[in-house]
């Protein structure tokens, strides 16, 4: 293979890895190509909140030394972007919030430690919605991320989705070979769908949560965003694994997910939930869903209608459980030990002033909702009821899988990406929350879900389909997603305007 250095950033992660092992280029050349791309694009896209150029070059040189000796891990020399929710030792880790101002941890998250163990290179920290609360990446203290996509004939800036908007935009715009992300109610899958990338939320417990800033501990799960299904599978193999430091981590062997990608869907039964056919769903989403089912059938899968009767309660239940857990988790940010501190006349005043200045509007809204539903007199009416609904949602999926269904196909989002500063969404938080309507059920039930680009809307913007799998059966999702990826066959790269 012969490569121009400017083309290196356009390689898939799998091809970059191949080129490195074949010594077609060095890890330092690859890293420098990405750093150059970031320098050129980031002023327009705002995907990175911190670029670790010196550290990236040091890591790349160390990888080159290993590769020269024929050694190296599965990701040796591959440059990645890291969502600002993962603790990275000695490097900016602020969950895109003012309240963690200046925080540089003395420890490494388990997920990033796994990636460095396997030889990956860190390019920097990626922008996100503050504390992962948002569906558009507009709640970040560092300002919104701008999608690399634009509607045909328009110069209007679009959102990349959230909360992992920086991860999705950076992968889509060739500013890293792959990125870490997290998903609490759709924060991997929705931005992946908006940016023509592949994003998987693994089964709850597959990836360690240790060293990842907590939003809602029973829902949060780390996963990769990448350009192809194979790239996502390669990254997820490195990110996964049992961690004794995380009590919710599951002690199961990690499969070679990439080995399952070309397995196909012959003999599989794909479920189609009737409850996901929403009133007012755009015709292009409905059409894409039908087309996705035809592609899977053409490759030997059987399609079966199923019912998930408690779907309509998932969104309201999620917006009770998630804020309740957030209000508990975010109580630790008080200005005493680290981060922002605003002085007051006494300690209570200091707490209040620090939190007022440090937390953004959406985070304050969710803390207040969470504190309310946990308060005496409302705990049983809201929180306990939401947990019971959650159990019913989980049982709906169990019944579907017990009826012989291997995976479930749904739309990933109710629409394509919308504009930054959309007035209707800004005025109505509930309208923004509806972006998660197809994704939150997966988190409530702890299941794996993958979003894969499958088509475009009338304005040429990417649309994604979602596959939902059985617990710890991500391999089937990778195989089915690959069939959709191949069948869609489209070019989901943005046209460069930045």
C-alpha positions in Angstrom: 0.0 0.0 0.0 1.2 3.5 -0.8 -0.3 6.4 1.1 -0.2 10.2 0.9 0.1 11.5 4.4 -3.0 13.6 3.9 -5.0 10.4 3.1 -4.0 8.6 6.3 -6.9 10.1 8.3 -9.4 8.7 5.7 -8.4 5.1 6.5 -10.7 2.9 8.5 -9.3 1.9 11.9 -8.9 -1.7 10.5 -6.9 -0.4 7.5 -4.8 1.9 9.7 -3.9 -1.0 11.8 -3.0 -3.1 8.8 -0.8 -0.3 7.3 1.0 0.1 10.7 1.8 -3.6 11.0 2.9 -3.7 7.3 5.1 -0.6 8.0 3.4 1.4 5.1 3.6 4.4 7.4 4.6 5.0 11.0 2.4 5.6 14.1 4.0 9.1 14.3 3.1 9.9 10.7 -0.5 8.8 11.3 -0.7 10.7 14.6 0.7 13.9 12.9 -1.8 13.6 10.1 -4.7 13.5 12.7 -3.2 16.4 14.7 -3.0 18.4 11.5 -6.6 17.6 10.7 -7.7 18.6 14.2 -5.8 21.9 14.0 -7.5 22.7 10.7 -11.1 21.6 11.6 -11.5 22.2 15.4 -12.0 26.0 15.2 -15.1 25.3 13.0 -16.4 22.0 14.6 -15.4 22.5 18.3 -15.2 18.7 18.7 -12.1 18.7 21.0 -11.9 20.5 24.3 -8.3 19.6 24.9 -5.7 18.3 22.4 -2.8 16.3 23.8 -0.3 16.7 20.9 2.9 16.1 22.9 1.5 13.1 24.7 0.1 11.7 21.4 3.5 12.0 19.7 5.2 10.3 22.7 2.7 7.4 22.6 3.1 7.1 18.8 6.9 6.9 19.1 6.6 4.2 21.8 4.2 2.3 19.4 6.7 2.7 16.5 9.4 1.2 18.7 7.2 -1.8 19.5 6.0 -2.2 15.9 9.7 -2.1 14.7 10.3 -5.2 16.8 7.3 -7.0 15.5 5.5 -6.5 18.7 2.5 -4.4 19.8 -1.1 -4.7 21.0 -4.3 -5.0 18.9 -4.6 -1.2 18.7 -0.8 -0.4 18.5 -0.3 3.1 17.1 -4.0 3.8 16.4 -5.0 7.4 17.3 -8.2 7.8 19.3 -10.3 10.6 20.7 -11.6 10.3 24.3 -14.9 11.7 25.5 -14.4 14.2 28.3 -16.3 11.9 30.7 -13.4 9.4 31.0 -10.7 10.1 33.6 -7.3 10.5 31.9 -4.3 10.8 34.3 -2.9 14.3 34.4 -5.1 15.4 31.5 -8.2 17.7 31.4 -11.2 15.7 32.7 -14.2 18.0 33.2 -17.3 16.3 31.8 -17.6 19.6 29.8 -18.7 21.4 33.0 -17.5 24.5 34.7 -17.8 22.9 38.1 -14.9 20.6 37.4 -12.8 23.6 36.4 -9.1 22.7 36.1 -9.6 19.1 37.3 -6.8 16.7 36.2 -7.2 13.3 37.8 -4.4 11.3 39.3 -5.8 8.1 37.9 -6.9 6.5 34.6 -10.4 5.2 33.9 -10.5 1.4 33.3 -11.7 1.8 29.7 -8.9 4.1 28.7 -6.3 2.0 30.6 -7.5 -1.0 28.5 -7.0 1.1 25.3 -3.5 2.2 26.3 -2.6 -1.4 27.3 -3.5 -2.4 23.7 -1.3 0.3 22.2 -3.8 3.1 21.3 -2.6 6.7 21.1 -4.6 9.6 22.8 -5.2 12.6 20.6 -7.2 14.5 23.2 -10.5 15.0 25.0 -13.8 15.3 23.2 -16.6 17.8 23.7 -19.9 16.5 25.1 -23.1 17.7 26.7 -22.4 18.8 30.3 -22.3 15.7 32.5 -23.7 13.7 29.5 -27.1 15.5 29.9 -28.4 16.4 26.5 -29.3 15.1 23.0 -27.7 17.8 20.9 -24.3 18.7 22.5 -25.6 22.2 23.1 -25.3 22.0 27.0 -21.5 21.9 27.0 -19.7 24.6 29.0 -17.3 24.8 26.0 -20.1 25.6 23.5 -21.9 23.4 21.0 -20.2 20.9 18.7 -21.0 21.6 15.1 -21.9 18.6 12.9 -19.6 18.0 9.9 -22.8 17.5 7.9 -25.0 20.2 6.3 -28.3 19.9 4.5 -27.9 20.2 0.7 -28.0 23.8 -0.4 -27.8 25.1 3.2 -25.0 26.7 5.2 -26.9 26.3 8.5 -25.0 24.6 11.3 -26.5 21.3 12.6 -26.2 19.5 15.9 -24.1 16.2 15.9 -26.5 14.7 18.5 -25.6 14.2 22.2 -24.3 13.6 24.6 -21.4 12.1 22.7 -21.5 14.8 20.0 -17.8 15.5 20.1 -17.0 11.8 19.6 -19.4 11.4 16.7 -18.3 14.6 15.0 -14.6 13.8 15.4 -15.0 10.3 13.9 -17.2 11.5 11.1 -14.9 14.4 10.2 -11.7 12.3 10.2 -10.3 13.8 13.4 -9.6 10.4 15.0 -9.7 6.8 13.9 -12.3 6.0 16.6 -13.6 7.5 19.8 -14.8 6.4 23.2 -18.4 7.5 24.1 -21.0 6.7 26.8 -24.7 6.0 26.5 -27.2 6.6 29.3 -30.4 6.9 27.2 -29.1 7.0 23.6 -25.9 9.1 23.9 -23.9 6.8 21.6 -26.5 5.7 19.2 -28.3 9.0 18.5 -25.2 11.0 17.6 -23.9 8.0 15.5 -27.2 8.1 13.6 -26.9 11.9 13.1 -23.4 11.7 11.7 -23.3 8.6 9.5 -21.1 6.7 12.0 -21.5 3.4 13.9 -22.1 3.4 17.6 -22.7 0.6 20.0 -24.0 0.6 23.6 -22.8 -2.7 25.0 -24.8 -4.7 27.6 -24.8 -3.1 31.0 -21.7 -4.5 32.8 -19.7 -5.3 29.6 -17.4 -2.3 30.0 -16.2 -1.0 33.4 -17.6 2.3 34.7 -14.7 2.8 37.0 -13.1 6.2 36.4 -15.9 7.4 34.2 -17.8 10.5 35.6 -21.2 9.1 36.7 -24.5 10.5 35.4 -27.0 7.7 36.2 -25.1 4.7 37.6 -27.7 2.0 36.7 -28.0 3.2 33.1 -24.5 4.5 32.0 -22.4 2.3 29.8 -19.3 3.0 27.7 -18.9 2.0 24.1 -17.2 3.0 20.9 -18.1 5.3 18.0 -16.3 4.4 14.7 -16.6 4.7 11.0 -17.5 1.1 10.2 -19.0 -1.9 12.0 -15.7 -3.7 11.9 -13.9 -0.7 13.5 -16.5 -0.5 16.3 -16.0 -4.3 17.0 -12.2 -3.9 17.1 -12.5 -1.0 19.6 -15.1 -2.8 21.8 -12.9 -5.9 22.2 -10.3 -3.6 23.8 -12.7 -1.5 25.8 -14.5 -4.5 27.4 -13.6 -6.8 30.3 -14.2 -7.6 33.9 -13.0 -5.0 36.4 -13.0 -5.8 40.2 -13.1 -2.0 40.8 -16.6 -1.8 39.4 -19.3 -3.7 41.3 -21.6 -3.7 38.2 -18.9 -5.2 35.9 -19.7 -8.7 34.7 -17.1 -11.4 34.9 -17.5 -12.9 31.4 -14.8 -13.6 28.8 -14.6 -11.0 26.1 -15.2 -12.4 22.6 -13.2 -11.3 19.6 -16.1 -9.1 18.4 -14.4 -8.4 15.0 -14.5 -12.2 14.2 -18.3 -12.1 14.3 -18.7 -9.2 11.9 -18.9 -11.3 8.7 -21.0 -14.1 10.3 -24.2 -13.0 8.4 -27.8 -13.3 9.5 -28.9 -16.6 7.8 -31.3 -18.4 10.1 -31.8 -15.5 12.5 -35.2 -14.1 13.5 -35.5 -10.3 13.6 -38.3 -8.8 15.7 -40.2 -5.7 14.6 -42.0 -4.0 17.6 -45.4 -2.6 16.6 -45.1 0.0 19.4 -42.2 1.8 17.6 -44.5 2.9 14.8 -45.1 6.3 16.2 -47.8 8.7 15.2 -46.3 11.4 13.0 -43.2 9.4 12.2 -41.6 10.9 9.0 -42.3 8.7 6.0 -38.5 8.5 5.2 -37.9 6.9 8.6 -40.7 4.4 8.0 -39.3 3.7 4.5 -35.8 3.1 5.8 -37.0 0.7 8.5 -38.9 -1.3 5.9 -35.8 -1.3 3.6 -33.6 -2.5 6.5 -35.9 -5.5 7.1 -35.8 -6.3 3.4 -32.0 -6.3 3.4 -31.9 -8.7 6.4 -34.5 -11.0 4.7 -32.5 -11.0 1.5 -29.5 -12.4 3.5 -31.5 -15.2 5.0 -33.1 -13.7 8.2 -36.8 -14.2 9.1 -38.8 -11.2 10.2 -41.4 -11.5 12.9 -43.8 -8.9 14.4 -43.5 -8.5 18.2 -45.1 -6.4 20.9 -43.2 -4.4 23.6 -46.3 -3.1 25.3 -44.7 -0.9 27.9 -42.7 1.1 25.4 -44.9 4.2 25.8 -43.9 4.4 29.5 -40.2 4.1 28.9 -39.4 7.8 28.3 -41.3 9.2 31.3 -39.9 6.4 33.6 -36.3 7.2 32.2 -36.7 10.9 33.0 -37.5 9.9 36.6 -34.8 7.3 37.2 -32.0 9.1 35.4 -32.4 12.5 37.2 -32.9 10.8 40.5 -29.5 9.0 40.1 -27.9 12.2 38.8 -29.1 14.2 41.8 -27.4 11.7 44.0 -24.2 11.4 41.9 -23.7 15.1 41.4 -24.0 15.9 45.2 -20.2 15.3 45.4 -19.5 18.6 43.4 -19.5 21.1 46.2 -16.3 23.2 45.7 -14.5 21.7 48.7 -11.9 19.3 47.4 -11.5 20.0 43.7 -12.9 22.0 40.8 -14.6 25.4 40.9 -15.0 27.2 44.2 -16.9 30.4 44.7 -16.3 31.9 48.1 -19.3 32.7 50.4 -20.0 34.0 53.9 -20.2 30.5 55.3 -19.9 26.9 54.0 -23.6 26.6 53.0 -23.3 29.9 51.0 -20.1 28.6 49.4 -21.9 25.3 48.3 -24.8 27.3 46.9 -22.7 29.9 45.0 -20.4 27.2 43.6 -23.2 25.1 42.3 -25.1 28.0 40.9 -22.0 29.2 39.0 -20.7 25.7 38.2 -23.7 23.8 36.8 -25.4 24.7 33.5 -29.1 25.1 33.1 -29.9 21.6 31.9 -27.9 20.0 34.7 -29.6 22.1 37.3 -33.0 21.2 35.8 -32.2 17.5 36.1 -30.8 17.7 39.6 -34.0 19.5 40.7 -36.2 16.9 39.0 -34.2 14.2 40.6 -34.2 15.7 44.1 -38.0 16.2 43.8 -38.8 12.6 42.9 -36.6 11.3 45.7 -38.1 13.6 48.3 -40.4 12.4 51.1 -43.9 12.2 49.9 -43.0 11.8 46.3 -40.5 8.8 46.4 -43.2 6.1 46.2 -45.4 8.1 43.7 -42.5 8.7 41.2 -39.2 6.8 41.8 -40.6 3.5 43.1 -43.3 3.5 40.3 -40.7 4.2 37.6 -38.5 1.3 38.9 -41.6 -1.0 38.6 -42.2 0.2 35.0 -38.5 -0.5 34.3 -39.0 -4.1 35.4 -42.0 -4.4 33.0 -39.9 -3.0 30.1 -37.2 -5.5 30.8 -39.8 -8.3 30.9 -41.2 -7.2 27.5 -37.8 -7.8 25.9 -37.3 -11.1 27.7 -40.6 -12.3 26.4 -39.7 -11.3 22.8 -36.3 -13.0 23.0 -37.9 -16.1 24.6 -40.3 -16.3 21.7 -37.4 -17.0 19.3 -36.3 -13.5 18.3 -32.5 -13.1 18.0 -32.4 -9.3 17.5 -34.8 -6.4 17.1 -34.7 -3.8 14.4 -36.0 -0.3 15.0 -35.2 3.3 13.8 -32.4 4.9 15.7 -33.9 8.4 15.9 -37.2 10.0 15.0 -35.6 12.4 12.5 -32.3 13.5 10.9 -30.1 16.1 12.7 -31.7 19.4 13.5 -30.3 22.9 13.6 -28.1 24.4 16.4 -30.3 26.7 18.5 -33.6 25.2 17.2 -36.1 27.6 18.9 -38.9 25.0 19.3 -36.6 22.6 21.1 -34.9 25.3 23.2 -38.3 26.4 24.4 -39.6 22.9 25.2 -37.2 20.5 27.0 -39.7 17.7 26.6 -39.5 18.0 22.8 -35.7 17.6 23.1 -36.1 14.6 25.3 -38.2 12.9 22.6 -35.0 12.4 20.6 -34.4 9.5 22.8 -37.7 7.8 22.2 -36.2 4.8 20.4 -33.1 4.4 22.5 -34.0 4.7 26.2 -35.8 1.3 26.4 -32.4 -0.4 25.7 -30.8 1.3 28.7 -33.8 0.7 31.0 -33.5 -3.0 30.2 -29.6 -3.1 30.3 -29.5 -4.5 26.7 -26.9 -4.0 23.9 -27.9 -1.7 21.0 -26.1 -0.6 17.9 -26.8 2.2 15.5 -25.6 1.8 11.9 -26.0 4.3 9.0 -28.6 3.1 6.6 -29.8 5.9 4.4 -30.3 9.6 4.0 -33.2 12.0 4.2 -34.4 14.3 1.4 -31.7 16.9 2.4 -28.9 14.4 2.1 -28.5 14.0 5.9 -27.6 10.6 7.4 -30.3 8.4 9.0 -29.5 5.3 11.1 -31.2 2.0 12.1 -30.9 0.4 15.5 -30.5 -3.2 16.3 -31.2 -4.4 19.9 -29.8 -7.7 21.1 -29.9 -10.2 23.9 -27.8 -9.5 27.0 -24.1 -10.1 26.2 -24.9 -11.1 22.6 -23.2 -8.1 20.9 -21.7 -10.5 18.3 -25.2 -11.0 16.7 -25.6 -7.2 16.6 -22.2 -6.7 14.8 -23.1 -9.5 12.3 -26.6 -8.0 11.5 -25.3 -4.4 11.5 -22.6 -5.4 8.9 -25.4 -6.8 6.6 -27.2 -3.4 6.8 -23.9 -1.5 6.3 -23.1 -3.6 3.2 -26.7 -3.4 1.8 -26.9 0.4 2.4 -23.6 0.7 0.6 -23.8 4.5 0.7 -21.1 7.0 1.2 -21.7 8.4 4.7 -18.8 10.8 4.7 -19.6 14.5 5.1 -18.7 16.9 2.2 -15.9 19.0 3.6 -16.9 22.7 4.3 -14.7 23.5 7.3 
